Amino acid sequence: MAQDKRYTAIRNLIKVGEITKLEDMFMYVKETQMRKDLNIGYHPWRKKMKNFGLFELQQMKKLASLIGVDYLVIVELINKGCAPNDLHQ
């Protein structure tokens, strides 16, 4: 399966430090497309956008696979976008 060029661009921008948190990715891939690529329904996606701490490990790994990075990079991007209480709910 060929990798989507938008996700390749995101990987390159992460490497040079232009993308530092999850929401920065939405300038290159629309939220709707990303949630479809991750097989997440609309309402669960909305909840995750309000509280990034709700992302499941498998979803982070799938996103990492789409982008072509280690899943720990995604964990870090999500963590940077979370309010301190988000990760504990």
C-alpha positions in Angstrom: 0.0 0.0 0.0 1.5 3.4 -1.0 1.8 5.9 1.7 -0.4 9.0 1.5 1.8 12.0 0.5 0.1 14.1 3.2 1.3 11.7 5.9 4.8 11.7 4.4 4.8 15.5 4.6 3.7 15.3 8.3 6.5 12.9 9.0 9.1 15.2 7.5 7.6 18.2 9.4 7.8 16.3 12.6 11.5 15.6 12.0 12.3 19.3 11.4 10.2 20.4 14.4 7.4 22.2 12.5 4.8 19.9 13.9 5.0 19.8 17.7 1.5 18.7 18.8 -1.3 16.6 17.3 -3.5 19.5 16.2 -0.7 20.9 14.0 -1.2 17.9 11.7 -4.7 19.2 10.8 -3.1 21.8 8.5 -2.0 19.0 6.2 -4.7 16.3 6.8 -8.3 17.2 7.5 -9.7 15.8 10.8 -12.4 14.0 8.9 -9.8 12.2 6.7 -7.6 11.3 9.7 -10.5 9.9 11.7 -11.6 7.8 8.7 -8.1 6.5 8.3 -8.1 5.6 11.9 -11.6 4.0 11.8 -12.9 6.3 14.5 -16.5 7.4 14.4 -17.5 11.1 14.5 -18.7 11.3 18.1 -15.8 9.3 19.6 -13.5 11.5 17.5 -15.1 14.7 18.9 -14.5 13.4 22.5 -10.9 12.6 21.7 -10.4 16.1 20.3 -11.7 17.6 23.6 -9.5 15.2 25.6 -6.5 13.7 23.9 -6.0 11.4 26.8 -8.9 9.3 25.4 -6.8 8.1 22.5 -6.2 4.3 22.7 -2.8 2.8 22.2 -3.9 1.0 19.1 -5.1 4.3 17.6 -1.8 5.9 18.3 0.0 2.9 16.7 -2.2 3.1 13.6 -1.5 6.9 13.3 2.2 6.3 13.7 2.1 3.6 11.0 0.3 6.0 8.6 2.9 8.7 9.2 5.9 6.3 9.3 7.2 7.1 12.8 7.5 5.3 16.1 4.3 5.3 18.1 6.2 7.0 20.9 6.4 10.1 18.7 2.6 10.2 18.5 2.4 9.7 22.3 4.6 12.8 22.7 2.6 14.9 20.2 -0.6 14.0 22.0 0.9 14.6 25.4 2.0 18.1 24.3 -1.5 19.0 23.3 -3.1 17.8 26.5 -4.2 19.9 29.4 -2.6 18.5 32.6 -5.9 16.9 33.8 -6.7 15.3 30.4 -4.4 12.4 30.9 -5.9 11.4 34.2 -9.5 11.2 33.2 
